[in-house]
Amino acid sequence: MDRASLHWGVLLCALLFAACSSEPRQDELGASTISQERFEEHVRVLASDEFQGRMPFTEGERKTLAYLEEQFKEIGLEPGNGSSYLQEVPLVEITPTADSVMHIKASGQALALRGLHDYVINSQRTQEEVRWENVPMVFAGFGVVAPEYDWNDYDGLDVKDKIVIVLVNDPGFGGDDSTFFKGNTMTYYGRWTYKFEEAARQGARGCLVVHNTVPAGYPFQVLQATWNSAHLYLDPRGSDAYVPEAVGWIAKHAVDRVFSAAGLDFNQLQSQARKRGFKGMPINATASFSMDLDVRFDKSFNVIGKITGSKRPDEYLIYTAHWDHLGIGRKDAEGDSIYNGALDNASGTAGLLEIARAFATLKEKPERSVVFLAVTAEEQGLWGSAWYAENPVYDVRKTVANINMDGINPYGRMKDVMVVGSGQSTLEDILREEAEKVGRYVVPDDEPEKGFYFRSDHFNFARVGIPALYLKTGSDFVGKGIDYGQQLKSTYTQKYYHQPSDEFRPDRMNFEGGIEDLRLLFSVGRRVSHETSWPEWKEGSEFKATREASLEQPQ
């Protein structure tokens, strides 16, 4: 070969090598198919007035299920429940018509608490009515029984057939001792769902949680949206589990009036309730109240699609997002009564579709099966994911991880991404590595006191031992910093969260950063779907023992 031919040969090889080395890797090919234009179209459709706020048992549900099934088929997902894309979820819808006033007698004084303004209330009972006539009221601190913290607010306190009033959040909130409960990081004991569950175990006739915006994590107006509206629960027929006749929330200003009339200082008792040795007490007050209940049994549906793994098809990674929202409810100041739920959670559902498409385009199919699960009735109490966790289509012992999406960043590009429940599982380590590859960084949740780890569907997977990852929008806005990013998120909570104003608005929504988050979650999932190792709970996680016990069970 002459020198000229050798020169051109070397040059050609170099060019070919450069071309090969610059080709995107398979994970990049998959991530690049996540389209902002297509994502926004999904959000626009799902959050349109035509879908009526996507409430289960409504025409909005029918349209949502049809849309999701159509999209799953178009993407090329296999039916995820045998030959069907649907998993039936038996529910009961209970619609209260409550008195406009709750009458209180306290130390001889008569008070009238106004429904909607001073309290909101509903029932999980499948009966025709609730009637209270001078039912005694009891204060039980935080309403917590936590043996591991040597804490029992009900110790020596008789609440059977009484109305128990409890504080929101848990005793560690507001303190600087991270070993006392978890300090400002809310435990499950701080969640309102736990408080109702514990009140039931104690035999209470009713339970009212005292609302306070900071420890609750949202303003009272969020709760007002549910006044006299339908609530969904898992169908209780066949179960003898006790539930209180009525549960709800009472505004701080209203509970101040009740305690003052009873000769008690609520603020002082609230402070004392944070300290060991505090004892709950009757408050020398009774309540009279009535509520009619319209009970309807029906079924809703989870939507499930999958891609079968090429090497380990009997191991599963499950992506989740809830498709439902609040439907049609109380009108806002503009007369709008449709709670469209664009961010919460049309965006997460759209993200589920885009990540599913990304996996479906991969030339190298995932070695583990990847399941895409759009669950129902999250807004009503995480019921769709609870039903799935109790009645899994895929073996819990072979489900290696859950990645959940609930609210995709609509603000713009962020340098950071937040892990809700930081320190729980090794999924966070994979996330951190994938984030670093694209010049981003991972931080813990900046609002741990709000208990987000217990407020979305990943929690039901964690409860049965499956390592679960849930992200929250970061705050470090590209070019404008953390304060700016935090203000954007605060504005959403105050103006749009669970309000008719949570609509798809391209003029105020910028999903560019949300698409980056979705690509990150895809990259995490792709690694999990190919690696032979299993994600694990970290030492100190309250879910680690459940997982270990589950894996020890015979298959």
Secondary structure, DSSP 4 states (H G I P E B T S, - for coil): --HHHHHHHHHHHHHHHHHHHHSPPHHHHHHHT--HHHHHHHHHHHTSGGGTT--TTSHHHHHHHHHHHHHHHHHTPEESBTTBSEEEEEEEEEEEEE-SEEEEEETTEEEEEEBTTTEEEE----SSEEEEEEEEEEE-TT--EEGGGTEETTTT---BTSEEEEESS-TTTT-S-TTSTTTTSPPGGGSHHHHHHHHHHTTBSEEEEEE-HHHHTS-HHHHHTTTT--EEEE--TT------SEEEEEEHHHHHHHHHHTT--HHHHHHHTTSTT---EEEEEEEEEEEEEEEEEEEEEEEEEEE--SSEEEEEEEEEEE----EE-S--TTS--EE--IIIIIIHHHHHHHHHHHHHH-SS--SEEEEEEEES-STTTSHHHHHHHHS-SS-GGGEEEEEE--S---S--BSEEEETTTTSBTHHHHHHHHHHHTT-EEEE-S-GGG-GGGSSTHHHHHHTT--EEEEEE-S-BTTTHHHHHHHHHHHHHHHTTTSTT----TTT--THHHHHHHHHHHHHHHHHHH-SS---BPTT-TTHHHHHHHHHS--
